Amino acid sequence: MGINNVIRYEHEQEGVQPRHHHHPHKQTDATESEIELDKTSSISMSPSLSSQSSVSVSSESPFQLDRESTVNDILQANRSAMKRLQDTMPAVLEKSGKGQSPHTLWVGCSDSRVNECTTLGCVPGEVFTLRNIANLISYQDFSSMSALQFAIDVLKVKRIIVCGHTDCGGVWAALSSKKIGGVLDNWLAPVRQIRAKNLATLKSIEDPFDKCTKLSELNIANSISEIRKHPSFVNASKHNGLEILGFIYDVKTGLLREIEIDNEFEDDELHDVFHLQESTAAEAGH
């Protein structure tokens, strides 16, 4: 039984009937095929979108490639995409060849439905990207720490966007009491901790989709809190006006919604705590 099957079962056992999210012109009652899960993966997509996991490219599909695509298909898709870009915005690739100077660091989820350039309408060279499962920031993860430092100290980005999304597989997993296995349980432990700290709030939300969205919002806020303690951010926010924003992306509409962040401490207070300076020779002698 996949993670989302487990969540659905647990909520139904509690007497909660989850609200189904529908596409226009569909019948009101969801059919079994609409909520059938991809059982080949223990961290599968949520019930409402799982039927899309095996979509293949056809005349009716919006996708350019599928699981059966060949190397030639991939190369042709690349050439076609770059030709469209070159024909419509020739300066983009010319500028890319001279280096990068992105204005934004995007911290997002690895989910295939959430792409920062598509979401923001940006072109190559505008956004530096850090993506992982459930858009987590962990000080034990050298990858995220390195990306943060590089974006802030070297690229001098002017803003950081932390973007979670609805129907997040990692958040669904954290809402379940079932073991996933492998490294995923350890990776998602911070989301479970957020869940534990907000049990009353989450228990008050009956609909599982709304509960998942709320935990996603809380997770975004937590990642922002962690970034605000990063020494590079602390220094850049004080001296260079670096800002940080939180958004949640709706996978059904493609629209962003800003998350209000309750900053427990002002950036100046965090600067005093987390901005470390090298000791002088005189200080080192004491």
Backbone as JSON, one array per atom type, in Angstrom:
{
  "sequence": "MGINNVIRYEHEQEGVQPRHHHHPHKQTDATESEIELDKTSSISMSPSLSSQSSVSVSSESPFQLDRESTVNDILQANRSAMKRLQDTMPAVLEKSGKGQSPHTLWVGCSDSRVNECTTLGCVPGEVFTLRNIANLISYQDFSSMSALQFAIDVLKVKRIIVCGHTDCGGVWAALSSKKIGGVLDNWLAPVRQIRAKNLATLKSIEDPFDKCTKLSELNIANSISEIRKHPSFVNASKHNGLEILGFIYDVKTGLLREIEIDNEFEDDELHDVFHLQESTAAEAGH",
  "N": [[0.86, -1.2, 0.0], [0.71, 2.13, -0.96], [2.12, 5.3, 0.19], [0.23, 7.41, 0.06], [-2.13, 5.97, -0.19], [-2.17, 4.88, 2.34], [-2.52, 7.18, 3.93], [-5.02, 8.06, 3.03], [-6.55, 5.84, 3.85], [-6.19, 5.93, 6.64], [-7.46, 8.35, 7.29], [-10.06, 7.8, 6.45], [-10.69, 5.81, 8.24], [-10.95, 7.3, 10.48], [-13.3, 8.44, 10.06], [-13.41, 10.55, 8.37], [-14.22, 12.05, 5.39], [-12.41, 12.6, 2.64], [-12.12, 15.52, 0.57], [-12.55, 15.48, -2.89], [-10.59, 16.72, -5.53], [-11.42, 18.16, -8.56], [-11.18, 18.2, -12.14], [-12.45, 20.58, -14.53], [-15.7, 19.93, -15.91], [-15.82, 17.28, -15.22], [-17.45, 14.45, -13.63], [-19.11, 14.72, -10.45], [-18.6, 12.78, -8.43], [-15.7, 11.02, -7.57], [-14.04, 8.53, -9.46], [-12.78, 5.14, -9.12], [-10.6, 4.87, -10.82], [-9.66, 7.44, -10.98], [-8.45, 7.93, -8.59], [-6.6, 6.0, -8.34], [-3.51, 4.69, -7.28], [0.02, 4.94, -7.91], [1.51, 2.13, -7.32], [4.03, 1.23, -7.44], [5.83, 2.8, -6.23], [6.72, 3.81, -3.01], [6.52, 6.36, -2.13], [4.5, 7.76, -3.54], [2.5, 9.85, -5.76], [-0.2, 12.05, -4.73], [-3.7, 11.08, -4.15], [-5.37, 12.51, -5.97], [-3.89, 13.08, -8.24], [-2.54, 10.86, -9.04], [-3.19, 9.23, -11.18], [-2.0, 10.34, -13.34], [0.57, 9.49, -13.43], [1.39, 7.58, -15.25], [1.14, 8.7, -17.71], [1.45, 8.85, -21.19], [3.15, 10.15, -24.07], [1.1, 11.46, -26.5], [-1.09, 12.35, -29.23], [-2.84, 13.91, -27.87], [-1.56, 14.62, -25.58], [0.11, 17.01, -23.49], [2.78, 16.81, -23.05], [6.26, 16.73, -23.97], [8.08, 14.65, -23.99], [8.31, 11.16, -23.0], [8.23, 8.12, -21.0], [9.16, 6.29, -22.8], [10.77, 7.62, -24.53], [13.49, 8.11, -26.8], [17.1, 8.51, -27.12], [17.5, 10.08, -29.38], [14.99, 11.32, -29.5], [15.15, 12.92, -27.23], [17.32, 14.61, -27.85], [16.28, 15.88, -30.12], [14.09, 17.2, -29.01], [15.45, 19.01, -27.41], [16.85, 20.53, -29.36], [14.71, 21.67, -30.74], [13.51, 23.2, -28.73], [15.56, 25.04, -28.12], [15.81, 26.31, -30.55], [13.36, 27.63, -30.74], [13.71, 29.37, -28.6], [15.94, 30.82, -29.47], [14.91, 32.0, -31.76], [12.91, 33.66, -30.78], [13.97, 35.07, -28.58], [16.84, 36.0, -29.0], [18.94, 37.15, -27.58], [19.18, 35.9, -25.17], [20.64, 33.39, -25.06], [23.06, 34.3, -26.01], [23.81, 36.02, -23.95], [23.93, 34.15, -21.89], [26.18, 32.71, -22.56], [28.2, 34.31, -21.66], [28.34, 34.21, -18.96], [26.76, 34.11, -15.65], [24.3, 35.97, -13.83], [22.18, 35.8, -11.79], [19.09, 37.04, -10.42], [17.61, 35.92, -8.41], [17.43, 33.39, -5.91], [16.01, 30.29, -5.96], [14.42, 28.17, -3.83], [13.16, 25.14, -3.89], [10.83, 22.35, -4.33], [11.55, 19.04, -5.57], [9.57, 18.09, -7.16], [8.08, 17.17, -10.23], [6.12, 18.74, -11.32], [6.46, 21.35, -10.66], [8.13, 23.95, -11.77], [10.59, 26.37, -11.69], [11.27, 28.34, -13.66], [9.17, 28.14, -15.51], [7.05, 28.73, -13.8], [7.58, 31.39, -13.0], [7.84, 32.63, -15.39], [10.34, 33.08, -16.41], [13.59, 33.25, -18.06], [16.52, 31.32, -19.08], [19.25, 32.0, -16.92], [18.21, 33.8, -15.14], [17.37, 32.76, -12.66], [18.77, 31.13, -9.94], [18.97, 27.82, -8.74], [17.87, 25.67, -6.15], [16.82, 22.57, -5.42], [15.01, 20.02, -3.78], [13.55, 17.08, -2.21], [10.58, 18.07, -0.82], [11.39, 20.7, -0.41], [13.4, 21.31, 1.62], [15.55, 22.78, 4.09], [18.53, 22.01, 5.46], [21.03, 21.98, 7.9], [22.73, 19.9, 8.01], [23.01, 19.08, 5.49], [25.21, 19.31, 3.04], [24.92, 20.04, 0.4], [22.68, 21.83, 0.17], [23.56, 23.83, 1.91], [25.89, 24.68, 0.64], [24.87, 25.62, -1.79], [23.3, 27.77, -0.91], [25.3, 29.46, 0.2], [26.88, 29.96, -2.07], [25.06, 31.21, -3.83], [24.44, 33.52, -2.41], [26.9, 34.73, -1.51], [28.64, 34.65, -3.73], [27.18, 34.9, -6.21], [25.55, 36.97, -5.51], [22.71, 37.29, -5.22], [19.54, 39.01, -5.13], [17.22, 38.33, -3.92], [15.6, 35.66, -2.13], [13.55, 32.96, -2.79], [11.45, 30.76, -1.21], [9.72, 28.03, -2.08], [7.06, 25.97, -1.65], [4.58, 23.44, -2.38], [1.18, 22.49, -3.23], [-0.23, 19.23, -2.62], [2.11, 17.75, -2.08], [4.36, 15.11, -2.27], [6.33, 14.45, -0.36], [5.38, 15.75, 1.92], [2.9, 14.48, 2.22], [3.9, 11.98, 2.94], [5.08, 12.58, 5.4], [2.83, 13.06, 6.87], [1.86, 10.6, 7.34], [1.98, 7.64, 9.41], [3.44, 5.57, 8.61], [6.34, 3.66, 7.72], [8.72, 4.59, 5.27], [11.22, 3.78, 4.3], [14.72, 3.27, 3.43], [16.69, 6.24, 2.83], [14.79, 8.16, 2.96], [13.06, 8.4, 5.17], [14.74, 9.51, 7.13], [15.42, 11.9, 5.83], [12.96, 13.24, 5.7], [12.4, 13.68, 8.32], [12.55, 16.3, 9.58], [10.15, 17.46, 8.64], [8.26, 15.87, 9.84], [8.77, 16.6, 12.46], [7.91, 19.23, 12.43], [5.23, 18.74, 12.0], [4.67, 17.48, 14.45], [4.98, 19.61, 16.22], [2.82, 21.11, 15.62], [0.43, 19.79, 16.1], [-2.18, 20.22, 17.16], [-3.21, 22.25, 15.52], [-3.16, 20.98, 12.99], [-4.77, 18.75, 13.46], [-7.21, 19.94, 13.69], [-8.02, 20.37, 11.16], [-10.05, 18.87, 8.93], [-10.23, 17.92, 6.24], [-8.08, 15.99, 4.26], [-6.51, 16.94, 2.11], [-6.43, 19.7, 2.55], [-5.15, 19.62, 4.98], [-2.66, 18.64, 4.23], [-1.8, 20.78, 2.65], [-1.62, 22.8, 4.59], [0.44, 21.79, 6.25], [2.47, 21.9, 4.4], [2.72, 24.68, 4.13], [3.59, 25.35, 6.7], [6.01, 24.05, 6.65], [7.38, 25.49, 4.69], [7.65, 27.92, 6.05], [9.35, 27.08, 8.09], [11.69, 26.39, 6.66], [12.4, 28.91, 5.73], [12.95, 30.16, 8.16], [15.25, 28.73, 8.9], [17.02, 29.47, 6.86], [17.3, 32.18, 7.4], [19.0, 32.15, 9.51], [21.38, 31.45, 8.49], [24.79, 32.23, 8.13], [25.69, 33.64, 5.81], [23.32, 34.7, 4.76], [22.5, 36.26, 6.92], [24.46, 38.27, 6.99], [24.22, 39.4, 4.39], [21.56, 40.27, 4.31], [21.6, 42.33, 6.11], [23.51, 44.13, 5.1], [23.3, 44.25, 2.31], [20.67, 44.29, 1.6], [19.31, 41.9, 1.07], [16.45, 39.94, 0.53], [13.88, 37.66, 1.68], [11.35, 35.46, 0.63], [8.24, 33.67, 0.9], [6.36, 31.24, -0.8], [3.49, 29.33, -1.86], [2.78, 26.93, -4.26], [0.13, 26.17, -6.36], [-0.68, 23.17, -7.67], [-2.77, 22.62, -9.34], [-3.64, 24.96, -10.52], [-1.39, 26.41, -11.17], [-0.68, 28.75, -9.97], [0.88, 31.07, -7.71], [0.83, 31.61, -4.17], [1.39, 33.91, -1.65], [3.05, 33.26, 1.42], [2.45, 34.2, 4.68], [4.89, 35.16, 6.94], [5.8, 34.74, 10.23], [8.08, 36.38, 11.74], [10.12, 35.58, 14.29], [12.36, 36.81, 15.3], [14.08, 39.88, 14.63], [16.09, 40.74, 11.76], [18.41, 42.12, 12.47], [18.81, 41.29, 15.1], [19.34, 38.58, 14.68], [21.67, 38.87, 13.27], [23.5, 39.66, 15.21], [23.77, 37.3, 16.59], [24.42, 35.18, 14.79], [26.33, 36.08, 12.93], [29.55, 35.57, 12.6], [32.81, 36.67, 13.46], [36.26, 36.86, 12.5], [38.76, 36.19, 14.92], [40.89, 38.64, 16.38], [44.48, 39.05, 16.57], [45.18, 39.92, 19.11], [42.92, 39.23, 20.6], [42.98, 36.49, 20.32], [45.11, 35.84, 21.88], [44.23, 35.9, 24.48]],
  "CA": [[0.0, 0.0, 0.0], [1.53, 3.32, -1.07], [2.0, 6.29, 1.25], [-1.02, 8.15, 0.0], [-3.18, 5.02, 0.15], [-2.18, 4.78, 3.79], [-3.11, 8.4, 4.47], [-6.45, 8.03, 2.74], [-7.15, 4.81, 4.69], [-6.21, 6.41, 8.02], [-8.5, 9.38, 7.44], [-11.37, 7.17, 6.33], [-10.92, 5.1, 9.48], [-11.35, 8.31, 11.46], [-14.62, 8.94, 9.68], [-13.28, 11.77, 7.58], [-14.33, 11.83, 3.96], [-11.62, 13.63, 1.96], [-12.72, 16.19, -0.57], [-11.84, 15.21, -4.13], [-10.39, 17.89, -6.38], [-11.77, 17.73, -9.91], [-10.98, 19.05, -13.29], [-13.73, 21.03, -15.06], [-16.49, 19.06, -16.76], [-15.85, 15.92, -14.74], [-18.53, 14.18, -12.73], [-18.84, 15.12, -9.08], [-18.04, 11.68, -7.65], [-14.47, 10.5, -8.13], [-14.06, 7.1, -9.73], [-11.6, 4.45, -8.63], [-9.47, 5.12, -11.71], [-9.15, 8.79, -10.75], [-7.64, 7.97, -7.37], [-5.7, 4.85, -8.31], [-2.16, 5.14, -6.98], [1.16, 4.25, -8.47], [1.96, 1.29, -6.21], [5.43, 0.86, -7.62], [6.64, 3.72, -5.43], [6.13, 4.0, -1.69], [6.27, 7.79, -1.92], [3.82, 8.1, -4.78], [1.76, 11.1, -5.77], [-1.43, 12.02, -3.97], [-4.79, 10.43, -4.86], [-6.01, 13.27, -7.04], [-3.07, 13.22, -9.43], [-1.77, 9.66, -9.27], [-3.5, 8.62, -12.46], [-1.17, 10.96, -14.36], [1.94, 9.01, -13.33], [1.72, 6.74, -16.38], [0.74, 9.37, -18.94], [2.4, 8.73, -22.29], [3.0, 11.2, -25.06], [0.21, 11.14, -27.61], [-1.54, 13.55, -29.91], [-3.61, 14.71, -26.92], [-0.73, 14.91, -24.42], [0.88, 18.26, -23.56], [4.17, 16.53, -22.76], [7.16, 16.61, -25.1], [8.76, 13.37, -23.88], [7.68, 10.22, -22.07], [9.12, 7.08, -20.5], [9.67, 5.52, -23.93], [11.55, 8.5, -25.42], [14.84, 7.67, -27.11], [18.13, 9.56, -27.11], [17.19, 10.99, -30.49], [13.84, 12.12, -29.09], [15.62, 13.91, -26.26], [18.13, 15.59, -28.58], [15.4, 16.65, -30.99], [13.33, 18.11, -28.15], [16.38, 20.08, -27.03], [17.1, 21.41, -30.51], [13.48, 22.41, -31.03], [13.32, 24.19, -27.68], [16.56, 26.09, -28.25], [15.5, 27.07, -31.76], [12.28, 28.56, -30.38], [14.28, 30.41, -27.75], [16.81, 31.65, -30.3], [14.08, 32.76, -32.69], [12.09, 34.65, -30.07], [14.8, 35.9, -27.68], [18.22, 35.64, -29.34], [19.92, 37.7, -26.64], [19.27, 35.07, -23.96], [21.75, 32.45, -25.14], [24.28, 35.11, -26.13], [24.14, 36.48, -22.6], [24.28, 32.98, -21.09], [27.54, 32.32, -22.88], [29.14, 35.23, -21.02], [28.29, 34.05, -17.51], [25.44, 34.24, -15.04], [24.09, 36.96, -12.78], [20.76, 35.64, -11.43], [18.57, 37.95, -9.41], [16.85, 35.19, -7.41], [17.66, 31.99, -5.55], [14.75, 29.57, -5.79], [14.51, 26.95, -3.04], [11.89, 24.48, -4.18], [10.71, 20.9, -4.27], [11.96, 18.34, -6.79], [8.38, 17.64, -7.87], [8.17, 17.47, -11.66], [5.07, 19.68, -11.74], [6.78, 22.71, -10.2], [9.36, 24.42, -12.4], [10.73, 27.78, -11.33], [11.23, 29.23, -14.83], [7.8, 28.14, -16.03], [6.2, 29.4, -12.82], [7.85, 32.83, -12.97], [7.95, 33.16, -16.75], [11.72, 33.54, -16.58], [14.42, 32.59, -19.07], [17.8, 30.9, -18.51], [20.13, 33.05, -16.43], [17.54, 34.66, -14.16], [17.1, 32.13, -11.36], [19.65, 30.06, -9.44], [17.98, 26.88, -8.21], [18.14, 24.59, -5.2], [15.59, 21.78, -5.29], [15.09, 18.7, -3.16], [12.24, 16.61, -1.79], [9.88, 18.87, 0.19], [12.05, 22.01, -0.25], [13.96, 21.38, 2.97], [16.86, 23.37, 4.37], [19.13, 21.29, 6.58], [22.42, 22.32, 8.12], [23.51, 18.67, 7.84], [23.05, 18.83, 4.05], [26.23, 20.18, 2.45], [24.45, 20.53, -0.89], [21.87, 23.03, 0.34], [24.37, 24.87, 2.53], [26.8, 25.2, -0.39], [24.08, 26.39, -2.75], [22.96, 29.02, -0.25], [26.48, 30.3, 0.3], [27.3, 30.37, -3.41], [24.08, 32.16, -4.37], [24.47, 34.79, -1.67], [28.22, 35.34, -1.43], [29.31, 34.74, -5.03], [26.28, 35.42, -7.23], [24.95, 38.21, -4.98], [21.28, 37.38, -5.53], [18.84, 40.06, -4.38], [16.1, 37.76, -3.16], [15.47, 34.2, -2.04], [12.17, 32.48, -2.76], [11.22, 29.39, -0.78], [8.42, 27.68, -2.67], [6.49, 24.64, -1.53], [3.43, 23.3, -3.29], [0.09, 21.62, -2.81], [-0.13, 17.84, -3.05], [3.53, 17.39, -2.03], [4.55, 13.73, -1.85], [7.09, 14.4, 0.89], [4.5, 16.16, 3.01], [1.97, 13.37, 2.42], [4.61, 10.93, 3.66], [5.26, 13.03, 6.78], [1.53, 12.99, 7.53], [1.56, 9.2, 7.61], [2.78, 7.0, 10.46], [4.06, 4.4, 8.01], [7.74, 3.78, 7.33], [8.98, 4.59, 3.84], [12.42, 3.0, 4.06], [15.85, 3.97, 2.83], [17.09, 7.5, 3.45], [13.69, 9.12, 2.93], [12.54, 8.65, 6.52], [15.64, 10.47, 7.77], [15.33, 13.18, 5.15], [11.68, 13.89, 6.0], [12.24, 13.83, 9.78], [12.2, 17.68, 9.96], [8.74, 17.73, 8.36], [7.52, 15.2, 10.91], [8.92, 17.42, 13.66], [6.99, 20.37, 12.26], [3.9, 18.18, 12.24], [4.53, 17.24, 15.89], [4.86, 20.9, 16.91], [1.56, 21.75, 15.23], [-0.58, 18.73, 16.1], [-3.53, 20.75, 17.4], [-3.63, 22.95, 14.31], [-3.38, 20.02, 11.91], [-5.91, 17.9, 13.8], [-8.44, 20.72, 13.53], [-8.34, 20.41, 9.72], [-10.58, 17.56, 8.61], [-9.95, 17.48, 4.88], [-6.66, 15.64, 4.17], [-5.81, 17.81, 1.15], [-6.19, 20.96, 3.25], [-4.14, 19.33, 6.01], [-1.38, 18.56, 3.53], [-1.43, 22.14, 2.26], [-1.22, 23.52, 5.81], [1.77, 21.34, 6.65], [3.4, 22.47, 3.4], [2.93, 26.08, 4.49], [4.42, 25.36, 7.91], [7.34, 23.61, 6.23], [7.98, 26.65, 4.02], [8.03, 28.86, 7.1], [10.5, 26.53, 8.79], [12.86, 26.54, 5.8], [12.76, 30.34, 5.76], [13.57, 30.4, 9.46], [16.6, 28.17, 8.86], [17.84, 30.3, 5.97], [17.56, 33.47, 8.05], [20.08, 31.96, 10.48], [22.62, 31.15, 7.76], [25.69, 33.39, 8.23], [25.73, 34.43, 4.57], [22.08, 35.47, 4.67], [22.51, 37.25, 7.99], [25.31, 39.39, 6.58], [23.7, 40.04, 3.17], [20.3, 40.95, 4.59], [21.91, 43.56, 6.85], [24.35, 45.07, 4.36], [22.98, 44.32, 0.88], [19.23, 44.31, 1.38], [18.79, 40.61, 0.61], [15.14, 39.63, 1.1], [13.44, 36.27, 1.54], [9.91, 35.37, 0.47], [7.7, 32.33, 0.9], [5.17, 31.04, -1.64], [3.03, 27.97, -2.12], [2.36, 26.77, -5.66], [-1.02, 25.29, -6.53], [-0.38, 22.35, -8.85], [-3.95, 22.57, -10.21], [-3.83, 26.24, -11.23], [-0.11, 26.99, -11.55], [-0.54, 30.07, -9.37], [1.56, 31.21, -6.42], [0.19, 32.37, -3.09], [2.41, 34.26, -0.67], [2.87, 32.77, 2.78], [2.83, 35.18, 5.7], [5.9, 34.6, 7.83], [5.88, 35.4, 11.52], [9.49, 36.4, 12.12], [10.27, 35.67, 15.74], [13.44, 37.75, 15.58], [14.45, 40.78, 13.56], [17.36, 40.36, 11.14], [19.52, 42.69, 13.24], [19.04, 40.42, 16.25], [19.98, 37.37, 14.18], [23.03, 39.24, 12.87], [24.32, 39.66, 16.41], [23.95, 35.93, 17.07], [24.95, 34.23, 13.82], [27.41, 36.61, 12.11], [30.78, 35.36, 13.35], [33.95, 37.4, 12.93], [37.55, 36.28, 12.83], [39.39, 36.76, 16.11], [42.14, 39.38, 16.16], [45.63, 38.44, 17.23], [45.12, 40.26, 20.53], [41.85, 38.43, 21.21], [43.39, 35.09, 20.32], [46.09, 35.63, 22.93], [43.6, 35.83, 25.79]],
  "C": [[0.89, 1.23, 0.0], [1.25, 4.31, 0.04], [0.65, 6.98, 1.23], [-2.24, 7.26, 0.2], [-3.32, 4.92, 1.65], [-2.86, 5.98, 4.41], [-4.61, 8.41, 4.25], [-7.15, 7.03, 3.66], [-7.26, 5.3, 6.13], [-7.3, 7.44, 8.24], [-9.89, 8.79, 7.33], [-11.72, 6.4, 7.59], [-11.39, 6.05, 10.58], [-12.71, 8.9, 11.13], [-14.59, 10.2, 8.87], [-13.35, 11.42, 6.11], [-13.56, 12.93, 3.23], [-12.34, 14.2, 0.77], [-11.89, 15.89, -1.81], [-11.75, 16.49, -4.95], [-10.56, 17.46, -7.82], [-11.34, 18.73, -10.95], [-12.34, 19.48, -13.81], [-14.36, 19.96, -15.93], [-16.45, 17.6, -16.34], [-17.03, 15.73, -13.81], [-18.12, 14.5, -11.31], [-18.15, 14.02, -8.3], [-16.79, 11.15, -8.34], [-14.6, 9.0, -8.36], [-12.79, 6.48, -9.19], [-10.39, 4.75, -9.5], [-8.86, 6.48, -11.47], [-8.25, 8.85, -9.53], [-6.71, 6.78, -7.25], [-4.27, 5.32, -8.18], [-1.12, 4.34, -7.72], [1.79, 3.42, -7.36], [3.4, 0.83, -6.37], [6.34, 1.74, -6.8], [5.97, 3.96, -4.1], [5.9, 5.45, -1.37], [5.64, 8.33, -3.19], [3.08, 9.41, -4.65], [0.46, 10.94, -5.02], [-2.57, 11.46, -4.8], [-5.31, 11.19, -6.06], [-5.23, 13.29, -8.33], [-2.34, 11.94, -9.82], [-2.01, 9.05, -10.62], [-2.67, 9.2, -13.59], [0.23, 10.37, -14.4], [2.35, 8.16, -14.52], [1.31, 7.37, -17.71], [1.82, 9.21, -20.0], [2.12, 9.83, -23.3], [2.11, 10.71, -26.19], [-0.21, 12.45, -28.25], [-2.31, 14.47, -28.97], [-2.78, 15.13, -25.71], [0.0, 16.24, -24.58], [2.37, 18.03, -23.4], [4.99, 16.33, -24.03], [7.85, 15.25, -25.15], [7.99, 12.46, -22.95], [8.69, 9.15, -21.68], [9.76, 6.28, -21.64], [10.54, 6.36, -24.86], [12.98, 7.99, -25.59], [15.82, 8.83, -26.98], [17.86, 10.57, -28.22], [16.0, 11.88, -30.18], [14.27, 13.26, -28.17], [16.42, 15.01, -26.96], [17.27, 16.47, -29.47], [14.57, 17.64, -30.19], [14.19, 19.29, -27.72], [16.61, 21.06, -28.17], [15.88, 22.27, -30.82], [13.27, 23.52, -30.01], [14.3, 25.34, -27.83], [16.34, 26.92, -29.52], [14.38, 28.07, -31.49], [12.81, 29.7, -29.54], [15.13, 31.37, -28.58], [16.0, 32.54, -31.24], [13.32, 33.89, -32.0], [12.91, 35.6, -29.2], [16.27, 35.58, -27.9], [19.26, 36.12, -28.34], [20.13, 36.8, -25.43], [20.49, 34.16, -24.0], [23.08, 33.18, -25.3], [24.75, 35.58, -24.76], [24.58, 35.31, -21.72], [25.72, 32.56, -21.33], [28.6, 33.18, -22.22], [29.15, 35.12, -19.5], [26.89, 34.23, -16.98], [25.43, 35.31, -13.96], [22.62, 36.92, -12.37], [20.33, 36.62, -10.35], [17.95, 37.22, -8.23], [17.42, 33.8, -7.17], [16.31, 31.36, -5.26], [15.02, 28.3, -5.0], [13.17, 26.24, -3.16], [11.96, 22.98, -4.06], [11.13, 20.3, -5.61], [10.78, 17.9, -7.64], [8.39, 18.1, -9.33], [7.15, 18.49, -12.14], [5.39, 21.13, -11.42], [8.14, 23.11, -10.76], [9.47, 25.93, -12.22], [10.64, 28.71, -12.54], [9.84, 29.29, -15.45], [6.89, 28.93, -15.11], [6.36, 30.91, -12.87], [7.9, 33.45, -14.36], [9.34, 33.67, -17.05], [12.42, 32.76, -17.69], [15.73, 32.18, -18.42], [18.67, 32.09, -18.11], [19.51, 33.93, -15.37], [17.48, 34.08, -12.76], [18.12, 31.03, -11.08], [18.78, 29.13, -8.6], [18.57, 25.86, -7.26], [16.84, 23.83, -5.0], [15.89, 20.43, -4.63], [13.69, 18.27, -2.74], [11.74, 17.46, -0.63], [10.57, 20.19, 0.51], [12.58, 22.25, 1.16], [15.3, 22.1, 3.0], [17.4, 22.7, 5.62], [20.6, 21.66, 6.69], [23.33, 21.1, 8.04], [23.67, 18.33, 6.36], [24.02, 19.8, 3.4], [25.77, 20.76, 1.12], [23.66, 21.83, -0.74], [22.67, 24.16, 0.97], [25.32, 25.51, 1.51], [26.06, 26.07, -1.39], [23.7, 27.75, -2.18], [24.15, 29.97, -0.23], [26.9, 30.83, -1.07], [26.36, 31.42, -3.99], [24.2, 33.52, -3.72], [25.83, 35.47, -1.77], [28.88, 35.55, -2.79], [28.41, 35.39, -6.08], [25.58, 36.71, -6.82], [23.48, 38.36, -5.36], [20.62, 38.43, -4.64], [17.66, 39.53, -3.59], [16.2, 36.24, -3.15], [13.98, 33.88, -1.97], [12.17, 31.03, -2.29], [9.81, 29.02, -1.23], [8.09, 26.21, -2.44], [5.31, 24.53, -2.47], [2.37, 22.4, -2.68], [0.38, 20.2, -3.3], [1.32, 17.36, -3.08], [3.69, 15.97, -1.5], [5.32, 13.59, -0.55], [6.25, 14.77, 2.09], [3.45, 15.09, 3.29], [2.64, 12.27, 3.25], [4.78, 11.3, 5.13], [3.96, 13.01, 7.57], [1.14, 11.56, 7.88], [2.46, 8.67, 8.72], [3.52, 5.79, 9.92], [5.49, 4.68, 7.57], [7.87, 3.73, 5.82], [10.14, 3.66, 3.51], [13.5, 3.81, 3.39], [16.16, 5.26, 3.57], [15.93, 8.48, 3.58], [13.12, 9.41, 4.31], [13.41, 9.65, 7.26], [15.51, 11.85, 7.15], [14.07, 13.95, 5.56], [11.44, 14.08, 7.49], [11.92, 15.27, 10.18], [10.73, 18.02, 9.7], [7.86, 17.06, 9.41], [7.6, 16.0, 12.22], [8.02, 18.64, 13.6], [5.56, 19.92, 12.51], [3.66, 18.01, 13.74], [4.32, 18.54, 16.66], [3.52, 21.58, 16.63], [0.4, 20.75, 15.19], [-2.0, 19.28, 16.24], [-4.07, 21.45, 16.15], [-3.99, 21.98, 13.2], [-4.58, 19.12, 12.19], [-7.24, 18.62, 13.61], [-8.88, 20.8, 12.07], [-8.78, 19.02, 9.3], [-10.17, 17.06, 7.23], [-8.45, 17.19, 4.71], [-5.88, 16.5, 3.18], [-5.49, 19.16, 1.79], [-5.13, 20.78, 4.33], [-2.75, 19.28, 5.39], [-0.89, 19.95, 3.13], [-0.94, 22.94, 3.46], [0.16, 23.1, 6.26], [2.82, 21.82, 5.66], [3.73, 23.92, 3.73], [3.84, 26.19, 5.72], [5.85, 24.96, 7.58], [8.08, 24.73, 5.51], [8.49, 27.64, 5.06], [9.26, 28.38, 7.85], [11.78, 26.66, 7.96], [13.34, 27.99, 5.75], [13.46, 30.68, 7.06], [15.01, 29.89, 9.49], [17.52, 29.02, 7.99], [18.22, 31.61, 6.64], [18.67, 33.38, 9.09], [21.42, 31.67, 9.8], [23.52, 32.38, 7.77], [25.72, 34.25, 6.98], [24.48, 35.28, 4.43], [22.06, 36.58, 5.72], [23.3, 38.48, 7.58], [24.71, 40.14, 5.39], [22.39, 40.77, 3.42], [20.55, 42.28, 5.3], [22.61, 44.59, 5.96], [23.96, 45.25, 2.89], [21.5, 44.27, 0.57], [18.64, 43.03, 0.85], [17.47, 40.31, 1.31], [14.81, 38.16, 0.88], [11.92, 36.24, 1.55], [9.47, 33.92, 0.47], [6.43, 32.25, 0.06], [4.78, 29.57, -1.63], [2.42, 27.94, -3.51], [1.21, 25.78, -5.71], [-0.83, 24.48, -7.81], [-1.57, 22.26, -9.8], [-4.12, 23.83, -11.04], [-2.52, 26.83, -11.74], [0.17, 28.33, -10.92], [0.16, 30.0, -8.02], [0.69, 31.97, -5.44], [1.26, 32.64, -2.04], [2.04, 33.74, 0.71], [3.32, 33.85, 3.76], [3.77, 34.51, 6.7], [5.95, 35.42, 9.1], [7.32, 35.33, 12.0], [9.62, 36.62, 13.63], [11.33, 36.69, 16.14], [13.66, 38.66, 14.37], [15.82, 40.38, 13.01], [18.56, 40.92, 11.9], [19.84, 41.83, 14.46], [19.75, 39.14, 15.83], [21.42, 37.66, 13.77], [23.96, 39.19, 14.07], [24.65, 38.24, 16.88], [24.75, 35.08, 16.08], [26.07, 34.76, 12.93], [28.7, 36.55, 12.91], [31.93, 36.08, 12.66], [35.23, 36.69, 13.34], [38.13, 36.97, 14.07], [40.65, 37.51, 15.72], [43.26, 38.68, 16.91], [45.6, 38.69, 18.73], [44.08, 39.4, 21.25], [42.26, 36.97, 21.32], [44.38, 34.8, 21.44], [45.5, 35.5, 24.31], [43.08, 34.44, 26.07]]
}
